[in-house]
Amino acid sequence: MGAAKDAVPRIAHLDQDRHLVEAARREPARFDALYRRYLARVYSYAYYELGDHHLAEDATEATFVSALTNLHRFEERARPADGEGASTFRVWLFQIARNEIAGERRRTRRHPVEPIGETIVADPLDVEAAAVQRDQAREAWRAVGRLPGERRQAMVLRFVDELSTAEIAGVLGRSEGAVRVLIHRALRSVAKDLKGSERDDGEHGLTS
């Protein structure tokens, strides 16, 4: 019984963007509110996947153009009874983004490059600590960039775009349980990768 419950994404009963979607359907110019709300999140997802600012901008633009032109086709399904078919505007938008990113890869025959992690440091005077933190963040995101496709996407959607497990399940077309496994395995792989990097750095330091 627990497994059956786990297979149902726990998405809120009411899509938080419902009023904006309805307004945009009445007046397409009001889609701008949805654009402004999600521009940074969609762009960050595209950038972490593609590793190139220009490609990310192209994928982001294509995502919003597609969302606007197909808004009449969007159907909110955000009740628990909807199960695996549950969807909100945010989930639908990131599904479009995922498809556009895949298309951008096919068109350019490129692969994701190492994303750059940034760390906000509370004490601007502690330059040495800031450099260490930046290096650690950079190494962590390099490790994330080396993950297989869905593990990498799950990590970016969870920790960059801050989507819930249920929302990620909707974007990837997987169950919540499968998403949790993806994230768990991704975190374990990143930790192992970073531990290996530290060991290599230590060995190089001893021989230098």
C-alpha positions in Angstrom: 0.0 0.0 0.0 2.9 2.3 0.8 4.3 1.8 -2.8 0.9 2.7 -4.3 0.7 5.9 -2.3 4.3 6.8 -3.3 3.4 6.5 -7.0 1.0 9.4 -6.7 2.7 12.8 -7.0 1.6 15.0 -4.1 1.0 18.2 -6.1 -1.1 21.0 -4.5 -4.8 20.9 -5.3 -4.7 24.4 -6.8 -2.1 25.5 -9.4 -0.6 28.6 -7.9 -0.4 30.0 -11.5 -4.0 29.4 -12.3 -5.1 33.1 -12.2 -2.1 34.1 -14.4 -2.8 31.4 -16.9 -6.5 32.4 -17.1 -5.5 36.0 -17.6 -3.0 35.2 -20.4 -5.6 33.1 -22.1 -8.0 36.0 -22.2 -5.3 38.5 -23.1 -2.1 37.0 -24.6 -0.2 40.2 -23.6 -0.6 39.3 -20.0 1.5 36.2 -20.5 4.3 38.6 -19.6 3.6 37.9 -15.9 4.3 34.2 -16.3 7.3 35.0 -18.4 8.8 37.2 -15.7 8.0 34.7 -12.9 9.8 31.8 -14.6 12.4 33.4 -16.9 15.3 33.0 -14.5 14.4 29.4 -13.5 14.0 28.2 -17.0 17.2 29.9 -18.1 19.2 28.4 -15.2 17.9 24.9 -16.0 18.8 25.4 -19.7 22.3 26.8 -18.8 23.1 24.0 -16.4 22.1 21.5 -19.0 23.7 23.1 -22.1 26.7 24.8 -20.4 26.5 27.7 -22.9 24.9 31.1 -22.4 23.8 31.6 -26.0 22.4 28.1 -26.3 20.6 28.5 -23.0 19.1 31.8 -24.2 17.9 30.2 -27.4 16.3 27.3 -25.5 14.7 29.6 -23.0 13.2 31.8 -25.7 11.9 28.8 -27.6 10.4 27.5 -24.4 8.3 30.6 -23.7 7.3 31.0 -27.4 6.1 27.4 -27.4 4.3 27.9 -24.0 2.6 31.0 -25.3 1.4 29.6 -28.6 0.2 26.4 -26.9 -1.3 27.8 -23.8 -4.8 27.0 -25.0 -3.7 23.3 -24.9 -2.5 23.4 -21.3 -4.9 21.5 -19.0 -4.4 21.8 -15.3 -4.5 18.4 -13.5 -3.3 19.1 -10.0 -5.6 16.9 -7.8 -4.3 13.8 -6.0 -6.8 11.7 -7.9 -5.0 12.6 -11.1 -2.1 10.5 -10.0 0.7 10.2 -12.6 -1.2 12.5 -14.9 -1.0 15.4 -12.4 0.3 18.6 -13.8 0.5 22.3 -13.1 1.6 25.2 -15.3 5.1 25.0 -13.8 5.5 21.3 -14.5 4.1 21.8 -18.0 6.6 24.7 -18.7 9.6 22.6 -17.6 8.4 19.7 -19.7 8.6 22.1 -22.7 12.0 23.4 -21.5 13.3 19.8 -21.3 12.2 19.1 -24.9 13.7 22.4 -26.2 17.0 21.7 -24.5 17.1 18.2 -26.0 16.3 19.8 -29.4 19.1 22.3 -28.9 21.5 19.5 -28.2 20.5 17.7 -31.4 20.8 20.8 -33.5 24.2 21.8 -32.3 25.6 18.3 -31.6 27.0 19.6 -28.3 27.2 18.1 -24.9 26.9 19.8 -21.5 30.1 21.4 -20.3 31.2 22.0 -16.7 28.7 24.4 -15.1 30.1 27.1 -12.8 28.9 27.1 -9.3 28.8 30.3 -7.4 28.8 30.8 -3.6 27.6 33.8 -1.7 30.0 34.6 1.1 28.8 36.5 4.2 32.2 38.0 5.1 33.7 39.8 2.1 37.0 40.3 3.9 37.7 36.6 4.2 39.2 36.3 0.7 40.9 33.0 1.3 37.7 31.3 2.6 35.8 32.7 -0.3 38.2 31.2 -2.8 38.0 27.8 -1.1 34.2 27.9 -1.1 34.1 28.9 -4.8 36.5 26.1 -5.6 34.4 23.6 -3.7 31.2 24.7 -5.4 32.9 24.6 -8.8 34.1 21.1 -8.2 30.7 20.0 -6.9 28.9 21.3 -10.1 31.6 19.7 -12.3 30.7 16.4 -10.6 27.0 17.1 -11.2 27.8 17.8 -14.9 29.4 14.4 -15.2 26.2 12.6 -14.0 24.0 10.6 -16.5 21.1 12.5 -18.0 18.2 12.1 -15.7 20.3 12.1 -12.5 21.8 15.4 -13.6 18.4 16.9 -14.6 16.9 15.8 -11.3 19.7 17.5 -9.3 19.4 20.8 -11.3 15.6 20.9 -11.0 15.8 20.2 -7.3 18.7 22.3 -6.1 18.9 25.1 -8.8 15.2 25.5 -9.7 13.9 24.3 -6.3 11.1 22.1 -7.8 9.5 19.6 -5.4 9.9 15.9 -5.9 6.4 15.7 -7.2 7.0 18.4 -9.8 10.3 16.8 -10.9 8.4 13.6 -11.3 6.0 15.4 -13.6 8.8 17.0 -15.6 10.7 13.7 -16.1 7.7 11.5 -16.4 8.7 9.3 -13.5 7.2 8.4 -10.1 8.2 10.4 -7.0 9.9 7.3 -5.7 12.0 7.0 -8.8 12.9 10.7 -8.5 14.0 10.2 -4.9 16.2 7.3 -6.0 17.7 9.4 -8.9 18.6 12.2 -6.4 19.9 9.8 -3.8 22.1 8.1 -6.3 23.2 11.4 -7.8 24.3 12.7 -4.4 26.1 9.5 -3.7 27.9 9.7 -7.0 28.9 13.4 -6.5 30.2 12.7 -3.0 32.3 9.7 -4.4 33.5 11.9 -7.2 34.6 14.7 -4.9 36.2 12.3 -2.5 38.2 10.9 -5.4 39.2 14.4 -6.5 40.5 15.2 -3.0 42.5 12.0 -2.9 44.1 12.8 -6.3 44.9 16.4 -5.2 46.5 15.1 -2.1 48.7 12.6 -4.0 49.7 15.3 -6.5 50.6 17.6 -3.5 52.8 15.0 -2.0 54.7 14.4 -5.2 55.1 18.1 -6.2 
